[in-house]
Amino acid sequence: MTAYKTYKPEGVSDPYGTYVHGIEPPAGSRMVFLSGQIPVALDGTVPTTMEEQATICWQNIEGILKSAGLGIEHLVRTTQYLTDASMYPDANAVRAKFLGDHRTASVAITVPALIEPSWLIEIDAIAMAPA
């Protein structure tokens, strides 16, 4: 596992979920920026539930990281774009399943819509690893 320094300063409330307030990767790290991952299955279908859609997004993230020689433990920041705030608990449960004990800096945003109306979620990320 990569040794990141995390920040939880005095006077700042505890994180609201599975994230850290700040994260600092080791000096000389290489960075990989992941584009927004969408909930489209390999066969081109889009499932209807947030859990299924978020799972596809996270599986894509894992695949991209693997192709770069990295893993989930190298993620330092994630952003989830949700079309319905009431679905956040479902999206976050999938996120927690994929991250396990690993924590990243994190943003979750409710947007009025994504490019394709059937998409409920899109996730982008940044990963870092020693050079």
N, CA, C and O atoms as a GROMACS GRO file, in nm:
protein
  524
    1MET      N    1   0.084  -0.119   0.000
    1MET     CA    2   0.000   0.000   0.000
    1MET      C    3   0.088   0.124   0.000
    1MET      O    4   0.191   0.128   0.067
    2THR      N    5   0.048   0.223  -0.074
    2THR     CA    6   0.122   0.347  -0.084
    2THR      C    7   0.104   0.428   0.043
    2THR      O    8  -0.006   0.437   0.097
    3ALA      N    9   0.213   0.488   0.091
    3ALA     CA   10   0.209   0.564   0.215
    3ALA      C   11   0.176   0.710   0.186
    3ALA      O   12   0.265   0.790   0.156
    4TYR      N   13   0.049   0.745   0.195
    4TYR     CA   14   0.006   0.883   0.178
    4TYR      C   15  -0.008   0.946   0.315
    4TYR      O   16  -0.045   0.880   0.412
    5LYS      N   17   0.022   1.074   0.322
    5LYS     CA   18  -0.003   1.150   0.444
    5LYS      C   19  -0.144   1.206   0.434
    5LYS      O   20  -0.180   1.265   0.332
    6THR      N   21  -0.224   1.187   0.538
    6THR     CA   22  -0.359   1.240   0.536
    6THR      C   23  -0.372   1.352   0.641
    6THR      O   24  -0.295   1.358   0.737
    7TYR      N   25  -0.471   1.437   0.620
    7TYR     CA   26  -0.490   1.553   0.708
    7TYR      C   27  -0.631   1.555   0.767
    7TYR      O   28  -0.730   1.537   0.697
    8LYS      N   29  -0.635   1.577   0.898
    8LYS     CA   30  -0.759   1.598   0.972
    8LYS      C   31  -0.726   1.703   1.078
    8LYS      O   32  -0.700   1.669   1.194
    9PRO      N   33  -0.726   1.831   1.039
    9PRO     CA   34  -0.685   1.936   1.131
    9PRO      C   35  -0.784   1.962   1.244
    9PRO      O   36  -0.904   1.936   1.232
   10GLU      N   37  -0.732   2.015   1.352
   10GLU     CA   38  -0.819   2.057   1.463
   10GLU      C   39  -0.914   2.164   1.411
   10GLU      O   40  -0.877   2.244   1.325
   11GLY      N   41  -1.033   2.165   1.464
   11GLY     CA   42  -1.130   2.265   1.425
   11GLY      C   43  -1.208   2.230   1.299
   11GLY      O   44  -1.290   2.310   1.253
   12VAL      N   45  -1.183   2.112   1.243
   12VAL     CA   46  -1.257   2.066   1.126
   12VAL      C   47  -1.330   1.939   1.167
   12VAL      O   48  -1.270   1.849   1.225
   13SER      N   49  -1.459   1.933   1.137
   13SER     CA   50  -1.538   1.816   1.177
   13SER      C   51  -1.483   1.689   1.112
   13SER      O   52  -1.413   1.695   1.011
   14ASP      N   53  -1.517   1.574   1.171
   14ASP     CA   54  -1.477   1.446   1.114
   14ASP      C   55  -1.539   1.430   0.975
   14ASP      O   56  -1.645   1.487   0.948
   15PRO      N   57  -1.474   1.354   0.887
   15PRO     CA   58  -1.532   1.329   0.755
   15PRO      C   59  -1.673   1.270   0.768
   15PRO      O   60  -1.702   1.193   0.860
   16TYR      N   61  -1.758   1.307   0.674
   16TYR     CA   62  -1.898   1.264   0.672
   16TYR      C   63  -1.915   1.124   0.615
   16TYR      O   64  -2.024   1.068   0.622
   17GLY      N   65  -1.809   1.068   0.559
   17GLY     CA   66  -1.818   0.936   0.497
   17GLY      C   67  -1.681   0.876   0.477
   17GLY      O   68  -1.590   0.897   0.558
   18THR      N   69  -1.667   0.802   0.369
   18THR     CA   70  -1.545   0.728   0.343
   18THR      C   71  -1.444   0.813   0.265
   18THR      O   72  -1.415   0.786   0.149
   19TYR      N   73  -1.391   0.914   0.332
   19TYR     CA   74  -1.291   1.001   0.270
   19TYR      C   75  -1.206   1.065   0.378
   19TYR      O   76  -1.232   1.050   0.498
   20VAL      N   77  -1.102   1.138   0.335
   20VAL     CA   78  -1.019   1.216   0.425
   20VAL      C   79  -1.027   1.362   0.380
   20VAL      O   80  -1.060   1.390   0.265
   21HIS      N   81  -0.998   1.454   0.472
   21HIS     CA   82  -1.005   1.596   0.438
   21HIS      C   83  -0.894   1.638   0.342
   21HIS      O   84  -0.916   1.722   0.254
   22GLY      N   85  -0.778   1.583   0.359
   22GLY     CA   86  -0.666   1.616   0.272
   22GLY      C   87  -0.574   1.496   0.259
   22GLY      O   88  -0.567   1.412   0.348
   23ILE      N   89  -0.505   1.490   0.148
   23ILE     CA   90  -0.414   1.378   0.124
   23ILE      C   91  -0.292   1.430   0.049
   23ILE      O   92  -0.304   1.510  -0.043
   24GLU      N   93  -0.176   1.382   0.090
   24GLU     CA   94  -0.051   1.423   0.027
   24GLU      C   95   0.027   1.300  -0.017
   24GLU      O   96   0.071   1.221   0.067
   25PRO      N   97   0.044   1.283  -0.147
   25PRO     CA   98   0.118   1.167  -0.194
   25PRO      C   99   0.269   1.186  -0.174
   25PRO      O  100   0.314   1.298  -0.151
   26PRO      N  101   0.344   1.078  -0.182
   26PRO     CA  102   0.489   1.087  -0.165
   26PRO      C  103   0.552   1.175  -0.273
   26PRO      O  104   0.500   1.187  -0.383
   27ALA      N  105   0.665   1.237  -0.239
   27ALA     CA  106   0.739   1.319  -0.335
   27ALA      C  107   0.775   1.234  -0.457
   27ALA      O  108   0.805   1.115  -0.444
   28GLY      N  109   0.773   1.294  -0.573
   28GLY     CA  110   0.812   1.224  -0.695
   28GLY      C  111   0.706   1.129  -0.749
   28GLY      O  112   0.736   1.046  -0.835
   29SER      N  113   0.583   1.139  -0.701
   29SER     CA  114   0.477   1.049  -0.747
   29SER      C  115   0.442   1.075  -0.893
   29SER      O  116   0.455   1.187  -0.942
   30ARG      N  117   0.397   0.971  -0.960
   30ARG     CA  118   0.340   0.988  -1.093
   30ARG      C  119   0.189   1.000  -1.078
   30ARG      O  120   0.130   0.938  -0.990
   31MET      N  121   0.127   1.078  -1.164
   31MET     CA  122  -0.016   1.103  -1.155
   31MET      C  123  -0.088   1.044  -1.275
   31MET      O  124  -0.039   1.050  -1.388
   32VAL      N  125  -0.204   0.986  -1.250
   32VAL     CA  126  -0.292   0.936  -1.356
   32VAL      C  127  -0.429   0.998  -1.332
   32VAL      O  128  -0.488   0.981  -1.225
   33PHE      N  129  -0.478   1.071  -1.432
   33PHE     CA  130  -0.609   1.135  -1.424
   33PHE      C  131  -0.709   1.048  -1.499
   33PHE      O  132  -0.690   1.020  -1.618
   34LEU      N  133  -0.814   1.006  -1.432
   34LEU     CA  134  -0.917   0.923  -1.494
   34LEU      C  135  -1.035   1.010  -1.535
   34LEU      O  136  -1.088   1.087  -1.455
   35SER      N  137  -1.074   0.998  -1.659
   35SER     CA  138  -1.191   1.069  -1.709
   35SER      C  139  -1.315   1.019  -1.637
   35SER      O  140  -1.313   0.914  -1.573
   36GLY      N  141  -1.423   1.095  -1.648
   36GLY     CA  142  -1.548   1.053  -1.588
   36GLY      C  143  -1.591   0.918  -1.641
   36GLY      O  144  -1.604   0.898  -1.762
   37GLN      N  145  -1.614   0.825  -1.551
   37GLN     CA  146  -1.657   0.690  -1.588
   37GLN      C  147  -1.809   0.683  -1.581
   37GLN      O  148  -1.870   0.722  -1.481
   38ILE      N  149  -1.867   0.633  -1.687
   38ILE     CA  150  -2.012   0.632  -1.702
   38ILE      C  151  -2.067   0.491  -1.683
   38ILE      O  152  -1.992   0.393  -1.696
   39PRO      N  153  -2.196   0.478  -1.653
   39PRO     CA  154  -2.254   0.348  -1.619
   39PRO      C  155  -2.304   0.267  -1.739
   39PRO      O  156  -2.417   0.218  -1.739
   40VAL      N  157  -2.220   0.254  -1.841
   40VAL     CA  158  -2.258   0.179  -1.959
   40VAL      C  159  -2.185   0.044  -1.956
   40VAL      O  160  -2.062   0.040  -1.952
   41ALA      N  161  -2.260  -0.064  -1.958
   41ALA     CA  162  -2.203  -0.199  -1.956
   41ALA      C  163  -2.134  -0.228  -2.090
   41ALA      O  164  -2.156  -0.157  -2.188
   42LEU      N  165  -2.051  -0.331  -2.092
   42LEU     CA  166  -1.978  -0.368  -2.214
   42LEU      C  167  -2.071  -0.394  -2.332
   42LEU      O  168  -2.033  -0.370  -2.446
   43ASP      N  169  -2.191  -0.443  -2.306
   43ASP     CA  170  -2.286  -0.470  -2.414
   43ASP      C  171  -2.366  -0.345  -2.455
   43ASP      O  172  -2.457  -0.353  -2.538
   44GLY      N  173  -2.331  -0.229  -2.396
   44GLY     CA  174  -2.395  -0.103  -2.431
   44GLY      C  175  -2.519  -0.070  -2.352
   44GLY      O  176  -2.577   0.037  -2.371
   45THR      N  177  -2.562  -0.160  -2.264
   45THR     CA  178  -2.681  -0.134  -2.184
   45THR      C  179  -2.648  -0.048  -2.062
   45THR      O  180  -2.533  -0.041  -2.018
   46VAL      N  181  -2.750   0.016  -2.010
   46VAL     CA  182  -2.738   0.097  -1.889
   46VAL      C  183  -2.837   0.042  -1.788
   46VAL      O  184  -2.958   0.048  -1.810
   47PRO      N  185  -2.788  -0.014  -1.676
   47PRO     CA  186  -2.881  -0.064  -1.575
   47PRO      C  187  -2.963   0.050  -1.515
   47PRO      O  188  -2.930   0.167  -1.532
   48THR      N  189  -3.070   0.014  -1.447
   48THR     CA  190  -3.162   0.117  -1.396
   48THR      C  191  -3.136   0.159  -1.253
   48THR      O  192  -3.182   0.266  -1.212
   49THR      N  193  -3.064   0.078  -1.173
   49THR     CA  194  -3.045   0.113  -1.031
   49THR      C  195  -2.912   0.184  -1.009
   49THR      O  196  -2.815   0.162  -1.082
   50MET      N  197  -2.910   0.267  -0.908
   50MET     CA  198  -2.786   0.336  -0.871
   50MET      C  199  -2.678   0.236  -0.835
   50MET      O  200  -2.562   0.253  -0.875
   51GLU      N  201  -2.712   0.132  -0.761
   51GLU     CA  202  -2.612   0.033  -0.721
   51GLU      C  203  -2.544  -0.030  -0.843
   51GLU      O  204  -2.422  -0.042  -0.848
   52GLU      N  205  -2.624  -0.069  -0.942
   52GLU     CA  206  -2.568  -0.132  -1.062
   52GLU      C  207  -2.485  -0.032  -1.144
   52GLU      O  208  -2.379  -0.065  -1.196
   53GLN      N  209  -2.535   0.090  -1.154
   53GLN     CA  210  -2.464   0.192  -1.231
   53GLN      C  211  -2.332   0.229  -1.164
   53GLN      O  212  -2.229   0.238  -1.230
   54ALA      N  213  -2.335   0.249  -1.033
   54ALA     CA  214  -2.212   0.283  -0.961
   54ALA      C  215  -2.110   0.169  -0.969
   54ALA      O  216  -1.990   0.193  -0.979
   55THR      N  217  -2.158   0.045  -0.964
   55THR     CA  218  -2.069  -0.070  -0.974
   55THR      C  219  -1.995  -0.070  -1.108
   55THR      O  220  -1.875  -0.095  -1.111
   56ILE      N  221  -2.066  -0.042  -1.217
   56ILE     CA  222  -2.000  -0.036  -1.348
   56ILE      C  223  -1.893   0.074  -1.348
   56ILE      O  224  -1.782   0.052  -1.397
   57CYS      N  225  -1.927   0.191  -1.295
   57CYS     CA  226  -1.829   0.300  -1.290
   57CYS      C  227  -1.704   0.258  -1.213
   57CYS      O  228  -1.592   0.282  -1.259
   58TRP      N  229  -1.722   0.197  -1.097
   58TRP     CA  230  -1.608   0.155  -1.015
   58TRP      C  231  -1.530   0.041  -1.080
   58TRP      O  232  -1.408   0.035  -1.067
   59GLN      N  233  -1.598  -0.049  -1.148
   59GLN     CA  234  -1.527  -0.155  -1.220
   59GLN      C  235  -1.441  -0.094  -1.330
   59GLN      O  236  -1.328  -0.139  -1.353
   60ASN      N  237  -1.492   0.007  -1.399
   60ASN     CA  238  -1.414   0.077  -1.500
   60ASN      C  239  -1.290   0.142  -1.438
   60ASN      O  240  -1.181   0.133  -1.492
   61ILE      N  241  -1.309   0.206  -1.324
   61ILE     CA  242  -1.197   0.270  -1.255
   61ILE      C  243  -1.090   0.166  -1.221
   61ILE      O  244  -0.972   0.189  -1.244
   62GLU      N  245  -1.133   0.053  -1.166
   62GLU     CA  246  -1.037  -0.054  -1.136
   62GLU      C  247  -0.963  -0.098  -1.262
   62GLU      O  248  -0.841  -0.118  -1.259
   63GLY      N  249  -1.035  -0.114  -1.372
   63GLY     CA  250  -0.973  -0.158  -1.497
   63GLY      C  251  -0.871  -0.059  -1.551
   63GLY      O  252  -0.764  -0.098  -1.597
   64ILE      N  253  -0.905   0.069  -1.544
   64ILE     CA  254  -0.813   0.173  -1.590
   64ILE      C  255  -0.688   0.175  -1.502
   64ILE      O  256  -0.576   0.181  -1.553
   65LEU      N  257  -0.708   0.168  -1.372
   65LEU     CA  258  -0.594   0.166  -1.280
   65LEU      C  259  -0.505   0.045  -1.308
   65LEU      O  260  -0.382   0.057  -1.313
   66LYS      N  261  -0.566  -0.069  -1.327
   66LYS     CA  262  -0.489  -0.191  -1.354
   66LYS      C  263  -0.407  -0.175  -1.482
   66LYS      O  264  -0.291  -0.216  -1.487
   67SER      N  265  -0.467  -0.115  -1.585
   67SER     CA  266  -0.394  -0.097  -1.711
   67SER      C  267  -0.275  -0.003  -1.694
   67SER      O  268  -0.180  -0.008  -1.773
   68ALA      N  269  -0.279   0.082  -1.591
   68ALA     CA  270  -0.167   0.172  -1.561
   68ALA      C  271  -0.071   0.111  -1.458
   68ALA      O  272   0.024   0.177  -1.414
   69GLY      N  273  -0.095  -0.014  -1.421
   69GLY     CA  274  -0.010  -0.079  -1.321
   69GLY      C  275  -0.040  -0.033  -1.180
   69GLY      O  276   0.046  -0.041  -1.092
   70LEU      N  277  -0.162   0.015  -1.157
   70LEU     CA  278  -0.202   0.069  -1.027
   70LEU      C  279  -0.323  -0.007  -0.974
   70LEU      O  280  -0.380  -0.092  -1.043
   71GLY      N  281  -0.360   0.027  -0.851
   71GLY     CA  282  -0.479  -0.032  -0.790
   71GLY      C  283  -0.558   0.076  -0.717
   71GLY      O  284  -0.519   0.192  -0.714
   72ILE      N  285  -0.668   0.035  -0.660
   72ILE     CA  286  -0.755   0.126  -0.585
   72ILE      C  287  -0.676   0.202  -0.478
   72ILE      O  288  -0.706   0.318  -0.450
   73GLU      N  289  -0.577   0.137  -0.420
   73GLU     CA  290  -0.498   0.199  -0.313
   73GLU      C  291  -0.418   0.320  -0.362
   73GLU      O  292  -0.362   0.394  -0.281
   74HIS      N  293  -0.411   0.340  -0.493
   74HIS     CA  294  -0.339   0.455  -0.547
   74HIS      C  295  -0.429   0.576  -0.572
   74HIS      O  296  -0.380   0.684  -0.606
   75LEU      N  297  -0.560   0.560  -0.555
   75LEU     CA  298  -0.650   0.674  -0.572
   75LEU      C  299  -0.625   0.777  -0.463
   75LEU      O  300  -0.609   0.742  -0.345
   76VAL      N  301  -0.620   0.904  -0.503
   76VAL     CA  302  -0.604   1.011  -0.405
   76VAL      C  303  -0.724   1.107  -0.404
   76VAL      O  304  -0.744   1.181  -0.308
   77ARG      N  305  -0.802   1.106  -0.513
   77ARG     CA  306  -0.921   1.193  -0.518
   77ARG      C  307  -1.025   1.130  -0.609
   77ARG      O  308  -0.994   1.075  -0.715
   78THR      N  309  -1.151   1.140  -0.566
   78THR     CA  310  -1.263   1.095  -0.648
   78THR      C  311  -1.372   1.201  -0.646
   78THR      O  312  -1.388   1.273  -0.548
   79THR      N  313  -1.446   1.208  -0.755
   79THR     CA  314  -1.563   1.296  -0.762
   79THR      C  315  -1.678   1.215  -0.817
   79THR      O  316  -1.668   1.154  -0.924
   80GLN      N  317  -1.789   1.215  -0.743
   80GLN     CA  318  -1.911   1.148  -0.787
   80GLN      C  319  -2.012   1.255  -0.826
   80GLN      O  320  -2.041   1.346  -0.749
   81TYR      N  321  -2.066   1.243  -0.947
   81TYR     CA  322  -2.170   1.332  -0.995
   81TYR      C  323  -2.299   1.252  -0.995
   81TYR      O  324  -2.311   1.153  -1.066
   82LEU      N  325  -2.396   1.296  -0.915
   82LEU     CA  326  -2.524   1.224  -0.900
   82LEU      C  327  -2.637   1.311  -0.950
   82LEU      O  328  -2.637   1.433  -0.930
   83THR      N  329  -2.735   1.249  -1.015
   83THR     CA  330  -2.850   1.326  -1.063
   83THR      C  331  -2.961   1.336  -0.959
   83THR      O  332  -3.059   1.408  -0.979
   84ASP      N  333  -2.947   1.264  -0.847
   84ASP     CA  334  -3.049   1.265  -0.743
   84ASP      C  335  -2.981   1.246  -0.608
   84ASP      O  336  -2.926   1.139  -0.580
   85ALA      N  337  -2.986   1.348  -0.524
   85ALA     CA  338  -2.919   1.342  -0.394
   85ALA      C  339  -2.971   1.229  -0.306
   85ALA      O  340  -2.898   1.178  -0.221
   86SER      N  341  -3.096   1.190  -0.325
   86SER     CA  342  -3.151   1.082  -0.242
   86SER      C  343  -3.084   0.948  -0.270
   86SER      O  344  -3.096   0.854  -0.191
   87MET      N  345  -3.012   0.938  -0.382
   87MET     CA  346  -2.943   0.814  -0.417
   87MET      C  347  -2.799   0.810  -0.365
   87MET      O  348  -2.728   0.711  -0.385
   88TYR      N  349  -2.757   0.916  -0.297
   88TYR     CA  350  -2.621   0.921  -0.244
   88TYR      C  351  -2.587   0.802  -0.154
   88TYR      O  352  -2.479   0.745  -0.169
   89PRO      N  353  -2.675   0.761  -0.062
   89PRO     CA  354  -2.640   0.645   0.021
   89PRO      C  355  -2.609   0.519  -0.061
   89PRO      O  356  -2.517   0.445  -0.026
   90ASP      N  357  -2.683   0.495  -0.167
   90ASP     CA  358  -2.657   0.378  -0.252
   90ASP      C  359  -2.523   0.392  -0.325
   90ASP      O  360  -2.445   0.296  -0.330
   91ALA      N  361  -2.497   0.510  -0.380
   91ALA     CA  362  -2.370   0.534  -0.450
   91ALA      C  363  -2.254   0.522  -0.353
   91ALA      O  364  -2.151   0.462  -0.386
   92ASN      N  365  -2.269   0.576  -0.235
   92ASN     CA  366  -2.160   0.574  -0.137
   92ASN      C  367  -2.135   0.433  -0.084
   92ASN      O  368  -2.022   0.399  -0.052
   93ALA      N  369  -2.239   0.352  -0.074
   93ALA     CA  370  -2.221   0.213  -0.030
   93ALA      C  371  -2.136   0.135  -0.131
   93ALA      O  372  -2.051   0.056  -0.092
   94VAL      N  373  -2.159   0.158  -0.259
   94VAL     CA  374  -2.078   0.092  -0.362
   94VAL      C  375  -1.935   0.144  -0.354
   94VAL      O  376  -1.839   0.067  -0.362
   95ARG      N  377  -1.920   0.275  -0.340
   95ARG     CA  378  -1.787   0.335  -0.327
   95ARG      C  379  -1.711   0.272  -0.210
   95ARG      O  380  -1.595   0.235  -0.224
   96ALA      N  381  -1.778   0.260  -0.096
   96ALA     CA  382  -1.715   0.203   0.023
   96ALA      C  383  -1.674   0.058   0.000
   96ALA      O  384  -1.569   0.014   0.048
   97LYS      N  385  -1.756  -0.016  -0.075
   97LYS     CA  386  -1.723  -0.156  -0.105
   97LYS      C  387  -1.594  -0.165  -0.187
   97LYS      O  388  -1.509  -0.249  -0.158
   98PHE      N  389  -1.581  -0.080  -0.286
   98PHE     CA  390  -1.462  -0.084  -0.372
   98PHE      C  391  -1.339  -0.029  -0.300
   98PHE      O  392  -1.229  -0.081  -0.318
   99LEU      N  393  -1.355   0.076  -0.218
   99LEU     CA  394  -1.240   0.136  -0.151
   99LEU      C  395  -1.194   0.055  -0.030
   99LEU      O  396  -1.076   0.062   0.007
  100GLY      N  397  -1.283  -0.020   0.032
  100GLY     CA  398  -1.245  -0.092   0.153
  100GLY      C  399  -1.198   0.006   0.260
  100GLY      O  400  -1.269   0.101   0.292
  101ASP      N  401  -1.079  -0.017   0.314
  101ASP     CA  402  -1.024   0.071   0.418
  101ASP      C  403  -0.951   0.192   0.360
  101ASP      O  404  -0.913   0.282   0.435
  102HIS      N  405  -0.930   0.195   0.230
  102HIS     CA  406  -0.858   0.306   0.166
  102HIS      C  407  -0.945   0.432   0.166
  102HIS      O  408  -1.066   0.424   0.143
  103ARG      N  409  -0.885   0.546   0.192
  103ARG     CA  410  -0.957   0.673   0.192
  103ARG      C  411  -0.892   0.769   0.094
  103ARG      O  412  -0.770   0.771   0.080
  104THR      N  413  -0.973   0.848   0.027
  104THR     CA  414  -0.926   0.949  -0.068
  104THR      C  415  -0.983   1.085  -0.028
  104THR      O  416  -1.071   1.093   0.057
  105ALA      N  417  -0.932   1.189  -0.089
  105ALA     CA  418  -1.004   1.315  -0.087
  105ALA      C  419  -1.125   1.291  -0.176
  105ALA      O  420  -1.117   1.213  -0.271
  106SER      N  421  -1.236   1.356  -0.148
  106SER     CA  422  -1.359   1.320  -0.218
  106SER      C  423  -1.453   1.437  -0.235
  106SER      O  424  -1.459   1.528  -0.151
  107VAL      N  425  -1.527   1.433  -0.344
  107VAL     CA  426  -1.634   1.530  -0.371
  107VAL      C  427  -1.754   1.451  -0.421
  107VAL      O  428  -1.739   1.359  -0.501
  108ALA      N  429  -1.872   1.487  -0.375
  108ALA     CA  430  -1.998   1.434  -0.428
  108ALA      C  431  -2.085   1.553  -0.463
  108ALA      O  432  -2.109   1.641  -0.380
  109ILE      N  433  -2.132   1.556  -0.586
  109ILE     CA  434  -2.207   1.670  -0.637
  109ILE      C  435  -2.339   1.622  -0.697
  109ILE      O  436  -2.342   1.521  -0.768
  110THR      N  437  -2.446   1.693  -0.667
  110THR     CA  438  -2.573   1.667  -0.735
  110THR      C  439  -2.581   1.762  -0.854
  110THR      O  440  -2.566   1.883  -0.840
  111VAL      N  441  -2.606   1.704  -0.970
  111VAL     CA  442  -2.618   1.782  -1.094
  111VAL      C  443  -2.759   1.763  -1.149
  111VAL      O  444  -2.822   1.661  -1.123
  112PRO      N  445  -2.809   1.859  -1.225
  112PRO     CA  446  -2.945   1.844  -1.277
  112PRO      C  447  -2.958   1.728  -1.376
  112PRO      O  448  -3.063   1.666  -1.386
  113ALA      N  449  -2.851   1.699  -1.450
  113ALA     CA  450  -2.855   1.590  -1.547
  113ALA      C  451  -2.714   1.560  -1.594
  113ALA      O  452  -2.625   1.644  -1.584
  114LEU      N  453  -2.694   1.440  -1.646
  114LEU     CA  454  -2.571   1.403  -1.714
  114LEU      C  455  -2.602   1.400  -1.864
  114LEU      O  456  -2.718   1.416  -1.903
  115ILE      N  457  -2.502   1.380  -1.946
  115ILE     CA  458  -2.520   1.386  -2.092
  115ILE      C  459  -2.630   1.293  -2.142
  115ILE      O  460  -2.710   1.330  -2.228
  116GLU      N  461  -2.634   1.171  -2.088
  116GLU     CA  462  -2.736   1.073  -2.126
  116GLU      C  463  -2.839   1.069  -2.013
  116GLU      O  464  -2.802   1.043  -1.898
  117PRO      N  465  -2.966   1.092  -2.041
  117PRO     CA  466  -3.067   1.098  -1.934
  117PRO      C  467  -3.078   0.972  -1.847
  117PRO      O  468  -3.121   0.982  -1.732
  118SER      N  469  -3.041   0.856  -1.900
  118SER     CA  470  -3.053   0.733  -1.820
  118SER      C  471  -2.939   0.717  -1.718
  118SER      O  472  -2.947   0.633  -1.629
  119TRP      N  473  -2.834   0.796  -1.732
  119TRP     CA  474  -2.722   0.787  -1.638
  119TRP      C  475  -2.759   0.856  -1.507
  119TRP      O  476  -2.804   0.971  -1.507
  120LEU      N  477  -2.740   0.786  -1.397
  120LEU     CA  478  -2.766   0.841  -1.263
  120LEU      C  479  -2.637   0.890  -1.197
  120LEU      O  480  -2.642   0.968  -1.102
  121ILE      N  481  -2.522   0.845  -1.248
  121ILE     CA  482  -2.393   0.872  -1.184
  121ILE      C  483  -2.281   0.875  -1.287
  121ILE      O  484  -2.287   0.806  -1.389
  122GLU      N  485  -2.180   0.954  -1.258
  122GLU     CA  486  -2.054   0.954  -1.331
  122GLU      C  487  -1.946   0.979  -1.226
  122GLU      O  488  -1.967   1.057  -1.133
  123ILE      N  489  -1.832   0.914  -1.240
  123ILE     CA  490  -1.727   0.926  -1.140
  123ILE      C  491  -1.594   0.950  -1.210
  123ILE      O  492  -1.557   0.877  -1.301
  124ASP      N  493  -1.521   1.056  -1.167
  124ASP     CA  494  -1.384   1.074  -1.213
  124ASP      C  495  -1.289   1.060  -1.096
  124ASP      O  496  -1.331   1.061  -0.980
  125ALA      N  497  -1.161   1.046  -1.126
  125ALA     CA  498  -1.065   1.017  -1.018
  125ALA      C  499  -0.925   1.060  -1.057
  125ALA      O  500  -0.894   1.081  -1.174
  126ILE      N  501  -0.842   1.072  -0.955
  126ILE     CA  502  -0.698   1.095  -0.972
  126ILE      C  503  -0.626   0.991  -0.889
  126ILE      O  504  -0.660   0.968  -0.774
  127ALA      N  505  -0.525   0.930  -0.951
  127ALA     CA  506  -0.442   0.831  -0.881
  127ALA      C  507  -0.298   0.878  -0.884
  127ALA      O  508  -0.255   0.947  -0.976
  128MET      N  509  -0.223   0.839  -0.782
  128MET     CA  510  -0.081   0.869  -0.775
  128MET      C  511  -0.007   0.750  -0.722
  128MET      O  512  -0.057   0.674  -0.639
  129ALA      N  513   0.115   0.735  -0.772
  129ALA     CA  514   0.201   0.626  -0.727
  129ALA      C  515   0.344   0.672  -0.735
  129ALA      O  516   0.377   0.762  -0.812
  130PRO      N  517   0.432   0.610  -0.657
  130PRO     CA  518   0.573   0.647  -0.666
  130PRO      C  519   0.622   0.632  -0.810
  130PRO      O  520   0.586   0.536  -0.879
  131ALA      N  521   0.704   0.726  -0.854
  131ALA     CA  522   0.755   0.724  -0.992
  131ALA      C  523   0.846   0.604  -1.015
  131ALA      O  524   0.898   0.586  -1.125
   0.00000   0.00000   0.00000
